[in-house]
Amino acid sequence: MHGVELTAGLCAAVCAVQLLMAALIAPTADGDWFPGRHLIPVLPLATPLVALGLRRMPRVGIALALVSVGIAVWVYVDARWAGGALATVASHQPSIRPDE
């Protein structure tokens, strides 16, 4: 195994542990904050995984990048010129949590 694969394996293990901790130990996802805030510390560790994936399958990586940019543009255009109907519809959905 090369150093690149070992580094990617270590990064993947740390990301998996953080995901497990966020899923099991996070007190709640409700509030005024971003629900995925527990996963933000491992975002830099996802960089080697992305680099390895792009190295092995560049066409798939380019396609996923284009889809991601397209979605980001769609959300920006909706928020900027369409009155934010996408966010308005999502914010009026009933909570999936039972009332306490």
C-alpha positions in Angstrom: 0.0 0.0 0.0 1.3 3.4 -0.9 1.4 6.4 1.4 -1.5 8.0 -0.5 -3.8 5.1 0.2 -2.7 5.0 3.9 -3.4 8.8 4.2 -6.8 8.4 2.6 -7.6 5.5 4.8 -6.7 7.4 7.9 -8.8 10.4 6.8 -11.7 8.2 6.0 -11.5 6.6 9.4 -11.4 9.9 11.2 -14.4 11.1 9.1 -16.3 7.9 9.9 -15.7 8.3 13.6 -16.8 11.9 13.5 -19.9 11.0 11.6 -20.7 8.3 14.2 -20.1 10.7 17.0 -22.3 13.4 15.4 -25.1 10.8 14.9 -25.0 9.3 18.3 -23.9 12.0 20.7 -25.2 15.2 19.2 -27.8 16.5 21.7 -30.3 17.7 19.1 -30.6 19.0 15.6 -33.1 21.7 16.5 -32.2 25.3 17.0 -30.9 28.3 15.2 -27.7 26.7 14.1 -26.7 24.6 11.1 -27.7 20.9 11.8 -24.5 19.5 10.3 -22.2 21.7 12.5 -20.7 18.5 14.2 -19.3 17.5 10.8 -17.5 20.7 10.0 -14.3 19.8 11.8 -13.6 16.9 9.4 -14.2 18.9 6.2 -10.4 19.5 5.7 -9.8 15.7 6.1 -12.2 15.1 3.2 -9.8 16.8 0.8 -7.4 13.8 0.4 -10.4 11.6 -0.2 -11.6 13.9 -3.0 -8.1 14.1 -4.5 -7.8 10.4 -4.5 -11.2 10.0 -6.1 -10.4 12.5 -8.8 -7.1 10.8 -9.4 -8.8 7.4 -9.9 -12.0 8.5 -11.7 -11.6 12.0 -13.2 -14.6 11.9 -15.4 -17.0 11.0 -12.6 -15.4 13.7 -10.4 -15.9 16.3 -13.1 -19.5 15.2 -13.6 -20.2 15.5 -9.9 -18.5 18.9 -9.7 -20.7 20.1 -12.6 -23.8 18.8 -10.9 -22.8 20.5 -7.6 -22.1 23.8 -9.3 -25.5 23.6 -11.1 -27.3 23.0 -7.8 -25.5 25.9 -6.2 -26.4 28.2 -9.1 -30.0 27.0 -8.9 -30.3 27.7 -5.2 -28.6 31.1 -5.7 -30.9 32.1 -8.5 -33.9 31.0 -6.5 -32.9 33.0 -3.4 -31.9 36.1 -5.4 -34.6 36.4 -8.1 -37.3 33.9 -7.4 -38.1 35.2 -4.0 -36.6 32.3 -2.2 -39.6 30.0 -2.9 -37.4 27.0 -2.4 -36.5 28.0 1.1 -40.0 29.1 1.9 -41.5 25.8 0.9 -39.0 23.8 2.9 -39.4 26.0 6.0 -43.2 25.4 6.1 -43.0 21.6 6.2 -44.2 20.0 9.4 -41.6 18.8 11.8 -40.9 15.1 11.6 -40.4 15.0 15.4 -43.4 14.2 17.6 -44.7 16.9 19.8 -43.4 16.6 23.3 
